[in-house]
Amino acid sequence: MNFIGELALLLLATTLAGHFSRRAGMPAVVAEILVGIIAGPAVLGWVANGADMKLFANLGVILLMFLGGLESDIALLKKYLRPAIIVACAGVVLPVVLGAVLSRFFGFNWFEATFIGVIFSATSVSISVEVLKEYGALSTREGATILGAAVADDIIGVILLSIMIALMGSRGGNAATASAPLWLIMIGQVAFFGVCFALIRWVAPFLLAVSGRILMTASPIIAALVICFAMAWLADFVSLSGAVGAFFAGLAVAQTPYKAQAQDSIEPIGYAVFIPLFFVSVGLDVNFNGLADSLPFIIVMTVMGVVSKLIGCGVGARLSGFDGRSSYIIGAGMISRGEMALITAQIGFSAHLLAPEYFSDIILVIIVVTMIAPFMLRAALRGDKRAGVQGTK
């Protein structure tokens, strides 16, 4: 019963901390991680990241990635396909390369260094969306390009993470694949993405249509959750993260008429309990041992995290035909790492892609970059709400 008391304490703490964080213009996710840091071994030592907490956290990351896929707008990506892909690719390549090269200077091997680059290639535009709404720029071509690039960025990030875990062999999977050779694991993963295509195109629409005829309360929601958990299990079976399967499950459900119903019903389940506990668990894994020694790395990677997206996505926007001012807005709108980078870091940590002694440093960098992001975008949009917000030529 100790966990029940911890659960009550953490839910109360994350709710209050999230409220004050948003009042201060900061994302709630930062407050939730700070709750984990303060309540965990790093500060007070009240809560440990035990088996029950890890179970809730695993469900949280699966639901979060499912909702991320559910909210991904493929139609928007198609409409602004060219600039979105160019911006996303430029915004992935530069952080991966720059993050890997800089990490090498701090003694990481090439595999670890590349994975650190992959972590910082992620983008979370939930914070940017709030700023764009504030300045009336969400419906502009800049705003739509940022959203479309974020969708492409998420998909590229999932693929890169899958490749990194595959290169680790069976260490990223489960006992069923423990003795499987790498070539067989890769075949299984290719087959998995084939299943994802079939799920999006045919299986999910069929299953949800059938569920609508079942005389049970919320049967379409149950069907959506079955798809989510089944794809998470299948991804884990082929040595991928369950979060990868959940993302594509959400993407599949999003292409059906039940998207809004699933989102309205599953989002409260996730954000009421499981998703906050995922971010709390990230904070519980943080420790400040050797922080003074890590400070140069944290500072350098924070600067890299801001500059790589600002320049990479900005150059991508210029190549797409946006002018300098609009390119800066798009680059600033893509800086935030938020939950996507945290999910990537946590999955990599669980799959032994990142050593435990470096995990806390990476989390701190992600938090700082995420806090800087909205101020950068506000600076880009300051003044006339339509100043410099122009379309492609």
VOPAGU-2260 file (C-alpha; in pm, 1 decimal, decimal comma):
REM VOPAGU-2260
SITE   aa  ch    i         X         Y         Z
SITE  MET   A    0       0,0       0,0       0,0
SITE  ASN   A    1     300,7     231,1      19,7
SITE  PHE   A    2     275,2     291,7    -353,7
SITE  ILE   A    3     -88,2     405,7    -318,6
SITE  GLY   A    4      24,1     677,3     -77,7
SITE  GLU   A    5     309,9     773,6    -308,4
SITE  LEU   A    6      63,2     785,4    -596,8
SITE  ALA   A    7    -165,9    1025,8    -409,0
SITE  LEU   A    8     129,3    1245,8    -314,0
SITE  LEU   A    9     275,1    1256,1    -666,3
SITE  LEU   A   10     -56,5    1326,1    -839,8
SITE  LEU   A   11    -125,6    1614,9    -602,9
SITE  ALA   A   12     228,2    1748,7    -640,8
SITE  THR   A   13     231,4    1726,1   -1022,8
SITE  THR   A   14    -109,2    1895,6   -1047,7
SITE  LEU   A   15      -6,6    2191,0    -829,9
SITE  ALA   A   16     341,6    2215,7    -982,3
SITE  GLY   A   17     197,4    2199,6   -1334,1
SITE  HIS   A   18     -48,3    2478,4   -1250,2
SITE  PHE   A   19     220,7    2715,0   -1125,1
SITE  SER   A   20     451,3    2618,3   -1409,2
SITE  ARG   A   21     191,9    2714,9   -1667,8
SITE  ARG   A   22     114,2    3036,5   -1480,1
SITE  ALA   A   23     483,3    3117,8   -1520,0
SITE  GLY   A   24     469,2    3041,8   -1892,8
SITE  MET   A   25     657,6    2713,1   -1863,0
SITE  PRO   A   26     540,7    2369,1   -1982,0
SITE  ALA   A   27     386,0    2138,1   -1722,9
SITE  VAL   A   28     625,3    1861,0   -1822,8
SITE  VAL   A   29     917,5    2051,9   -1670,7
SITE  ALA   A   30     731,5    2080,0   -1338,9
SITE  GLU   A   31     650,6    1707,8   -1342,1
SITE  ILE   A   32    1016,1    1617,2   -1389,5
SITE  LEU   A   33    1113,8    1856,7   -1111,4
SITE  VAL   A   34     863,3    1683,6    -879,9
SITE  GLY   A   35    1042,3    1356,4    -950,0
SITE  ILE   A   36    1383,1    1512,5    -888,4
SITE  ILE   A   37    1274,1    1672,1    -558,1
SITE  ALA   A   38    1074,2    1374,4    -425,3
SITE  GLY   A   39    1329,0    1118,7    -548,2
SITE  PRO   A   40    1676,9    1009,3    -439,5
SITE  ALA   A   41    1838,5    1325,8    -579,1
SITE  VAL   A   42    1689,0    1552,0    -306,5
SITE  LEU   A   43    1436,4    1429,7     -45,9
SITE  GLY   A   44    1443,5    1054,7    -106,2
SITE  TRP   A   45    1069,7    1010,8     -38,3
SITE  VAL   A   46     992,6     809,9    -355,2
SITE  ALA   A   47    1195,1     540,4    -530,2
SITE  ASN   A   48    1160,5     427,4    -890,3
SITE  GLY   A   49    1034,8      81,1    -791,9
SITE  ALA   A   50     851,2    -187,3    -990,3
SITE  ASP   A   51     504,9     -28,9    -947,0
SITE  MET   A   52     629,4     312,2   -1055,1
SITE  LYS   A   53     803,4     165,0   -1358,6
SITE  LEU   A   54     485,5     -16,0   -1461,1
SITE  PHE   A   55     282,4     307,3   -1446,0
SITE  ALA   A   56     562,2     492,7   -1626,3
SITE  ASN   A   57     574,2     232,4   -1905,1
SITE  LEU   A   58     198,7     262,0   -1953,2
SITE  GLY   A   59     243,3     640,3   -1950,8
SITE  VAL   A   60     499,5     645,2   -2231,2
SITE  ILE   A   61     288,3     403,7   -2438,4
SITE  LEU   A   62     -22,5     622,3   -2398,7
SITE  LEU   A   63     178,6     939,7   -2462,1
SITE  MET   A   64     320,2     804,7   -2787,4
SITE  PHE   A   65     -22,8     671,2   -2887,3
SITE  LEU   A   66    -172,2    1017,2   -2833,7
SITE  GLY   A   67     121,7    1167,6   -3024,6
SITE  GLY   A   68      37,6     948,7   -3323,5
SITE  LEU   A   69    -332,2    1022,0   -3278,1
SITE  GLU   A   70    -267,0    1397,6   -3292,3
SITE  SER   A   71     -36,1    1377,1   -3595,6
SITE  ASP   A   72    -208,1    1537,0   -3894,3
SITE  ILE   A   73    -109,6    1348,9   -4210,3
SITE  ALA   A   74    -330,1    1580,4   -4419,5
SITE  LEU   A   75    -137,4    1882,5   -4292,0
SITE  LEU   A   76     190,6    1710,8   -4371,3
SITE  LYS   A   77      69,7    1639,0   -4725,5
SITE  LYS   A   78     -40,3    1999,5   -4777,0
SITE  TYR   A   79     297,1    2142,7   -4675,8
SITE  LEU   A   80     493,2    1831,7   -4769,9
SITE  ARG   A   81     791,5    1990,2   -4943,5
SITE  PRO   A   82     883,2    2264,1   -4690,9
SITE  ALA   A   83     794,1    2040,7   -4396,2
SITE  ILE   A   84    1022,5    1757,2   -4510,1
SITE  ILE   A   85    1308,4    1991,8   -4595,3
SITE  VAL   A   86    1280,1    2170,2   -4259,4
SITE  ALA   A   87    1248,3    1840,8   -4068,7
SITE  CYS   A   88    1544,4    1676,2   -4244,0
SITE  ALA   A   89    1770,5    1979,5   -4198,7
SITE  GLY   A   90    1655,9    2000,2   -3836,5
SITE  VAL   A   91    1747,7    1635,2   -3779,0
SITE  VAL   A   92    2078,3    1615,5   -3964,4
SITE  LEU   A   93    2249,1    1909,5   -3793,3
SITE  PRO   A   94    2167,5    1807,5   -3431,3
SITE  VAL   A   95    2269,2    1445,4   -3499,2
SITE  VAL   A   96    2601,4    1542,3   -3657,8
SITE  LEU   A   97    2682,4    1831,3   -3424,7
SITE  GLY   A   98    2565,2    1643,5   -3114,1
SITE  ALA   A   99    2772,8    1338,0   -3205,7
SITE  VAL   A  100    3088,7    1537,2   -3284,7
SITE  LEU   A  101    3068,4    1745,5   -2966,9
SITE  SER   A  102    2995,3    1437,3   -2754,7
SITE  ARG   A  103    3310,7    1274,8   -2887,9
SITE  PHE   A  104    3513,5    1560,9   -2740,0
SITE  PHE   A  105    3372,7    1466,9   -2397,3
SITE  GLY   A  106    3493,1    1108,0   -2424,5
SITE  PHE   A  107    3184,0     926,5   -2553,3
SITE  ASN   A  108    3234,9     644,3   -2801,3
SITE  TRP   A  109    3086,3     690,6   -3147,6
SITE  PHE   A  110    2778,2     480,1   -3072,9
SITE  GLU   A  111    2689,2     672,4   -2756,5
SITE  ALA   A  112    2774,7    1002,9   -2924,8
SITE  THR   A  113    2547,3     926,8   -3220,0
SITE  PHE   A  114    2262,3     834,1   -2988,3
SITE  ILE   A  115    2303,0    1163,5   -2801,4
SITE  GLY   A  116    2270,6    1335,5   -3138,8
SITE  VAL   A  117    1953,5    1135,5   -3207,0
SITE  ILE   A  118    1808,1    1250,1   -2872,3
SITE  PHE   A  119    1858,1    1614,0   -2967,1
SITE  SER   A  120    1715,3    1564,9   -3315,1
SITE  ALA   A  121    1367,9    1534,8   -3156,9
SITE  THR   A  122    1122,2    1824,4   -3156,5
SITE  SER   A  123     815,5    1886,2   -2941,1
SITE  VAL   A  124     604,8    2175,2   -3069,2
SITE  SER   A  125     332,7    2164,6   -2802,0
SITE  ILE   A  126     499,2    2463,8   -2633,6
SITE  SER   A  127     551,5    2641,2   -2965,6
SITE  VAL   A  128     183,2    2594,6   -3051,5
SITE  GLU   A  129      81,1    2791,5   -2740,9
SITE  VAL   A  130     314,6    3078,3   -2836,5
SITE  LEU   A  131     195,6    3075,0   -3198,6
SITE  LYS   A  132    -165,9    3092,7   -3075,9
SITE  GLU   A  133     -75,4    3385,8   -2851,6
SITE  TYR   A  134      59,8    3581,6   -3149,3
SITE  GLY   A  135    -210,4    3471,2   -3394,4
SITE  ALA   A  136      46,4    3292,3   -3611,3
SITE  LEU   A  137     -75,5    2933,4   -3584,1
SITE  SER   A  138    -280,7    2946,1   -3905,4
SITE  THR   A  139      -5,8    3108,9   -4111,9
SITE  ARG   A  140     218,4    2916,4   -4349,4
SITE  GLU   A  141     500,1    2944,9   -4097,8
SITE  GLY   A  142     283,1    2792,0   -3827,1
SITE  ALA   A  143     157,3    2516,4   -4056,4
SITE  THR   A  144     511,7    2440,6   -4171,9
SITE  ILE   A  145     628,1    2411,8   -3810,6
SITE  LEU   A  146     343,5    2167,5   -3736,1
SITE  GLY   A  147     402,4    1967,6   -4054,3
SITE  ALA   A  148     778,0    1954,6   -3991,9
SITE  ALA   A  149     711,0    1833,9   -3637,1
SITE  VAL   A  150     508,1    1540,2   -3773,3
SITE  ALA   A  151     788,8    1448,0   -4013,8
SITE  ASP   A  152    1044,0    1503,3   -3735,3
SITE  ASP   A  153     857,5    1258,2   -3507,7
SITE  ILE   A  154     850,0     989,7   -3776,9
SITE  ILE   A  155    1219,9    1036,1   -3859,1
SITE  GLY   A  156    1301,4    1025,4   -3487,4
SITE  VAL   A  157    1108,1     700,1   -3440,0
SITE  ILE   A  158    1295,4     544,3   -3733,6
SITE  LEU   A  159    1635,1     661,3   -3604,0
SITE  LEU   A  160    1556,8     528,8   -3256,3
SITE  SER   A  161    1451,3     196,0   -3407,5
SITE  ILE   A  162    1778,5     172,6   -3599,5
SITE  MET   A  163    1984,4     251,5   -3288,8
SITE  ILE   A  164    1804,8     -14,6   -3084,9
SITE  ALA   A  165    1840,3    -265,7   -3370,2
SITE  LEU   A  166    2214,9    -203,4   -3384,2
SITE  MET   A  167    2230,1    -290,7   -3016,0
SITE  GLY   A  168    2099,7    -636,1   -3106,6
SITE  SER   A  169    1897,6    -825,0   -2852,4
SITE  ARG   A  170    1986,5    -581,9   -2569,2
SITE  GLY   A  171    1699,2    -360,5   -2682,3
SITE  GLY   A  172    1451,1    -645,9   -2698,5
SITE  ASN   A  173    1316,2    -924,2   -2483,1
SITE  ALA   A  174    1393,2   -1283,4   -2399,5
SITE  ALA   A  175    1214,5   -1411,3   -2708,3
SITE  THR   A  176    1477,4   -1251,5   -2930,2
SITE  ALA   A  177    1772,1   -1283,7   -2694,2
SITE  SER   A  178    1951,7   -1538,8   -2910,0
SITE  ALA   A  179    1834,3   -1412,4   -3247,9
SITE  PRO   A  180    2100,5   -1288,2   -3492,9
SITE  LEU   A  181    2092,5    -924,3   -3596,3
SITE  TRP   A  182    1983,6   -1002,2   -3953,7
SITE  LEU   A  183    1678,1   -1189,6   -3825,4
SITE  ILE   A  184    1591,8    -902,8   -3589,4
SITE  MET   A  185    1615,7    -657,7   -3881,3
SITE  ILE   A  186    1384,4    -875,9   -4094,0
SITE  GLY   A  187    1135,6    -881,6   -3807,3
SITE  GLN   A  188    1149,7    -504,0   -3780,0
SITE  VAL   A  189    1097,2    -457,3   -4154,8
SITE  ALA   A  190     796,0    -688,8   -4125,1
SITE  PHE   A  191     675,4    -478,7   -3831,4
SITE  PHE   A  192     668,0    -163,9   -4045,2
SITE  GLY   A  193     479,4    -363,2   -4308,9
SITE  VAL   A  194     222,3    -446,3   -4040,3
SITE  CYS   A  195     206,5     -73,3   -3954,1
SITE  PHE   A  196     122,0      10,6   -4316,3
SITE  ALA   A  197    -150,4    -255,1   -4325,8
SITE  LEU   A  198    -282,5    -134,0   -3990,1
SITE  ILE   A  199    -312,0     225,0   -4109,6
SITE  ARG   A  200    -459,1     134,9   -4447,8
SITE  TRP   A  201    -698,6    -149,6   -4369,9
SITE  VAL   A  202    -687,7    -316,9   -4026,6
SITE  ALA   A  203    -759,2     -25,2   -3791,1
SITE  PRO   A  204   -1051,9     113,0   -3996,4
SITE  PHE   A  205   -1204,7    -237,8   -4013,0
SITE  LEU   A  206   -1160,9    -314,7   -3642,3
SITE  LEU   A  207   -1300,0      20,6   -3530,1
SITE  ALA   A  208   -1595,4      -7,9   -3769,4
SITE  VAL   A  209   -1676,5    -350,4   -3622,4
SITE  SER   A  210   -1633,6    -218,6   -3267,3
SITE  GLY   A  211   -1895,9      46,7   -3337,5
SITE  ARG   A  212   -2153,7    -229,7   -3375,6
SITE  ILE   A  213   -2069,0    -406,7   -3048,9
SITE  LEU   A  214   -2326,7    -351,7   -2775,3
SITE  MET   A  215   -2079,2    -252,4   -2508,3
SITE  THR   A  216   -2011,2      84,5   -2347,7
SITE  ALA   A  217   -1716,2     260,7   -2514,3
SITE  SER   A  218   -1638,0     -36,3   -2739,6
SITE  PRO   A  219   -1453,8     180,9   -2998,6
SITE  ILE   A  220   -1231,5     314,5   -2718,3
SITE  ILE   A  221   -1157,8     -39,6   -2604,4
SITE  ALA   A  222   -1074,4    -134,5   -2963,1
SITE  ALA   A  223    -837,0     163,7   -2991,3
SITE  LEU   A  224    -661,8      61,7   -2668,1
SITE  VAL   A  225    -639,4    -299,1   -2787,7
SITE  ILE   A  226    -469,7    -175,5   -3106,2
SITE  CYS   A  227    -237,7      44,9   -2898,7
SITE  PHE   A  228    -127,3    -226,7   -2655,7
SITE  ALA   A  229    -109,1    -497,9   -2923,9
SITE  MET   A  230     120,5    -284,4   -3140,7
SITE  ALA   A  231     331,0    -195,0   -2836,1
SITE  TRP   A  232     369,3    -566,6   -2759,8
SITE  LEU   A  233     451,7    -648,1   -3123,6
SITE  ALA   A  234     716,5    -375,8   -3135,3
SITE  ASP   A  235     872,9    -509,3   -2817,8
SITE  PHE   A  236     864,2    -864,2   -2962,2
SITE  VAL   A  237    1077,1    -757,2   -3261,3
SITE  SER   A  238    1327,3    -577,8   -3033,8
SITE  LEU   A  239    1185,0    -228,0   -3078,1
SITE  SER   A  240    1044,7     -10,3   -2803,1
SITE  GLY   A  241     677,2     -54,5   -2725,0
SITE  ALA   A  242     645,9     323,3   -2762,1
SITE  VAL   A  243     727,8     287,6   -3133,6
SITE  GLY   A  244     435,7      50,4   -3183,1
SITE  ALA   A  245     205,8     276,1   -2983,3
SITE  PHE   A  246     296,1     574,6   -3202,9
SITE  PHE   A  247     198,7     392,9   -3523,2
SITE  ALA   A  248    -115,7     259,6   -3355,3
SITE  GLY   A  249    -218,0     618,0   -3282,1
SITE  LEU   A  250    -136,0     717,3   -3638,6
SITE  ALA   A  251    -362,6     434,8   -3762,6
SITE  VAL   A  252    -657,0     525,8   -3538,2
SITE  ALA   A  253    -616,8     890,8   -3645,1
SITE  GLN   A  254    -711,8     792,8   -4002,4
SITE  THR   A  255   -1053,5     665,0   -3892,6
SITE  PRO   A  256   -1378,3     846,6   -3805,9
SITE  TYR   A  257   -1318,7     747,5   -3441,8
SITE  LYS   A  258   -1015,4     974,2   -3398,4
SITE  ALA   A  259   -1193,5    1247,8   -3199,8
SITE  GLN   A  260   -1380,7     996,4   -2982,8
SITE  ALA   A  261   -1060,2     807,2   -2903,3
SITE  GLN   A  262    -870,7    1126,0   -2826,8
SITE  ASP   A  263   -1144,6    1267,0   -2603,6
SITE  SER   A  264   -1165,7     944,1   -2402,9
SITE  ILE   A  265    -802,7     826,3   -2384,9
SITE  GLU   A  266    -636,9    1164,6   -2328,5
SITE  PRO   A  267    -797,4    1210,3   -1980,0
SITE  ILE   A  268    -691,4     856,2   -1884,3
SITE  GLY   A  269    -333,3     924,1   -1984,9
SITE  TYR   A  270    -292,3    1275,2   -1849,8
SITE  ALA   A  271    -478,5    1210,8   -1523,6
SITE  VAL   A  272    -243,4     937,1   -1400,4
SITE  PHE   A  273      -0,8     758,7   -1627,7
SITE  ILE   A  274     169,5    1032,5   -1831,5
SITE  PRO   A  275     256,0    1256,0   -1531,5
SITE  LEU   A  276     406,5     951,2   -1359,4
SITE  PHE   A  277     620,7     883,1   -1666,5
SITE  PHE   A  278     777,1    1227,7   -1637,0
SITE  VAL   A  279     805,5    1190,5   -1259,2
SITE  SER   A  280     994,6     864,5   -1318,6
SITE  VAL   A  281    1237,0    1051,4   -1543,6
SITE  GLY   A  282    1308,0    1285,9   -1252,6
SITE  LEU   A  283    1344,0     991,7   -1013,4
SITE  ASP   A  284    1634,7     860,6   -1224,1
SITE  VAL   A  285    1820,4    1192,6   -1197,1
SITE  ASN   A  286    2106,4    1238,6    -952,0
SITE  PHE   A  287    2346,0    1524,5    -900,2
SITE  ASN   A  288    2657,0    1321,7    -826,9
SITE  GLY   A  289    2948,1    1477,2   -1013,0
SITE  LEU   A  290    2737,1    1768,4   -1140,0
SITE  ALA   A  291    3030,3    2010,7   -1111,5
SITE  ASP   A  292    3239,0    1784,8   -1335,8
SITE  SER   A  293    2953,1    1761,3   -1587,4
SITE  LEU   A  294    2884,9    2135,7   -1603,0
SITE  PRO   A  295    3098,7    2202,6   -1916,2
SITE  PHE   A  296    2918,0    1921,4   -2100,4
SITE  ILE   A  297    2576,2    2052,8   -1990,6
SITE  ILE   A  298    2655,8    2408,5   -2104,4
SITE  VAL   A  299    2800,1    2303,4   -2440,9
SITE  MET   A  300    2511,3    2066,2   -2518,2
SITE  THR   A  301    2253,1    2326,9   -2416,8
SITE  VAL   A  302    2401,5    2575,9   -2662,6
SITE  MET   A  303    2417,3    2302,3   -2926,0
SITE  GLY   A  304    2053,3    2207,8   -2859,3
SITE  VAL   A  305    1935,6    2563,6   -2925,9
SITE  VAL   A  306    2166,2    2653,8   -3212,9
SITE  SER   A  307    2136,0    2326,4   -3407,3
SITE  LYS   A  308    1758,1    2352,2   -3446,6
SITE  LEU   A  309    1755,7    2728,5   -3497,5
SITE  ILE   A  310    2012,6    2709,2   -3776,5
SITE  GLY   A  311    1921,7    2366,3   -3916,8
SITE  CYS   A  312    1546,8    2430,6   -3947,9
SITE  GLY   A  313    1608,9    2793,6   -4045,3
SITE  VAL   A  314    1832,0    2686,2   -4335,1
SITE  GLY   A  315    1572,1    2427,2   -4433,6
SITE  ALA   A  316    1307,0    2701,7   -4441,7
SITE  ARG   A  317    1531,2    2923,1   -4656,5
SITE  LEU   A  318    1581,0    2635,8   -4899,8
SITE  SER   A  319    1200,6    2602,7   -4913,6
SITE  GLY   A  320    1160,6    2965,7   -5022,1
SITE  PHE   A  321    1084,5    3146,5   -4694,4
SITE  ASP   A  322    1250,8    3481,2   -4632,5
SITE  GLY   A  323    1498,6    3544,1   -4349,1
SITE  ARG   A  324    1243,6    3661,1   -4090,8
SITE  SER   A  325    1007,8    3368,9   -4155,7
SITE  SER   A  326    1298,4    3123,2   -4152,5
SITE  TYR   A  327    1400,1    3251,7   -3809,1
SITE  ILE   A  328    1043,3    3205,5   -3681,5
SITE  ILE   A  329    1036,0    2846,9   -3811,4
SITE  GLY   A  330    1379,5    2771,1   -3664,7
SITE  ALA   A  331    1278,6    2915,1   -3326,7
SITE  GLY   A  332     951,6    2720,0   -3335,6
SITE  MET   A  333    1140,6    2390,9   -3371,1
SITE  ILE   A  334    1385,0    2437,6   -3079,5
SITE  SER   A  335    1171,2    2283,7   -2804,6
SITE  ARG   A  336    1260,9    1921,6   -2723,8
SITE  GLY   A  337    1007,2    1850,4   -2447,8
SITE  GLU   A  338     852,3    1508,4   -2417,1
SITE  MET   A  339     986,3    1367,1   -2746,3
SITE  ALA   A  340    1349,5    1403,7   -2642,1
SITE  LEU   A  341    1268,7    1278,5   -2291,5
SITE  ILE   A  342    1096,3     970,6   -2433,7
SITE  THR   A  343    1392,0     901,9   -2664,0
SITE  ALA   A  344    1639,1     942,7   -2377,5
SITE  GLN   A  345    1435,1     719,8   -2145,1
SITE  ILE   A  346    1391,6     446,6   -2409,0
SITE  GLY   A  347    1762,3     460,2   -2492,2
SITE  PHE   A  348    1851,7     445,8   -2124,1
SITE  SER   A  349    1629,1     138,2   -2078,1
SITE  ALA   A  350    1783,4     -24,5   -2387,8
SITE  HIS   A  351    2138,5      44,3   -2261,4
SITE  LEU   A  352    2212,9     291,4   -2540,4
SITE  LEU   A  353    2311,5     547,2   -2275,8
SITE  ALA   A  354    2515,3     479,0   -1961,6
SITE  PRO   A  355    2342,2     562,2   -1628,4
SITE  GLU   A  356    2605,1     818,3   -1525,8
SITE  TYR   A  357    2522,2    1033,8   -1830,2
SITE  PHE   A  358    2142,9    1009,3   -1810,5
SITE  SER   A  359    2099,3    1290,5   -1557,0
SITE  ASP   A  360    2316,6    1526,2   -1760,6
SITE  ILE   A  361    2112,2    1466,4   -2075,6
SITE  ILE   A  362    1781,7    1517,9   -1888,9
SITE  LEU   A  363    1906,4    1847,4   -1744,4
SITE  VAL   A  364    2007,2    1968,9   -2090,7
SITE  ILE   A  365    1664,8    1876,0   -2233,0
SITE  ILE   A  366    1489,7    2063,3   -1949,9
SITE  VAL   A  367    1699,0    2377,7   -1995,8
SITE  VAL   A  368    1656,8    2379,7   -2375,9
SITE  THR   A  369    1281,7    2327,9   -2337,9
SITE  MET   A  370    1261,5    2625,0   -2099,5
SITE  ILE   A  371    1460,5    2846,9   -2338,8
SITE  ALA   A  372    1248,2    2758,5   -2644,8
SITE  PRO   A  373     932,4    2965,6   -2578,9
SITE  PHE   A  374    1138,2    3277,6   -2505,7
SITE  MET   A  375    1321,6    3236,5   -2837,8
SITE  LEU   A  376     995,5    3204,1   -3030,3
SITE  ARG   A  377     837,8    3498,2   -2848,2
SITE  ALA   A  378    1142,5    3708,0   -2942,6
SITE  ALA   A  379    1099,3    3603,6   -3306,6
SITE  LEU   A  380     730,4    3701,7   -3306,4
SITE  ARG   A  381     757,8    4010,8   -3086,1
SITE  GLY   A  382     598,3    4330,0   -3216,9
SITE  ASP   A  383     333,8    4313,2   -3488,7
SITE  LYS   A  384     172,6    3969,7   -3475,8
SITE  ARG   A  385     194,4    3949,2   -3853,0
SITE  ALA   A  386     538,2    4111,1   -3879,5
SITE  GLY   A  387     754,4    3901,8   -4107,2
SITE  VAL   A  388     497,4    3620,3   -4125,1
SITE  GLN   A  389     494,6    3553,5   -4493,7
SITE  GLY   A  390     439,3    3257,1   -4713,6
SITE  THR   A  391     678,7    3072,6   -4938,9
SITE  LYS   A  392     767,0    3237,6   -5262,4
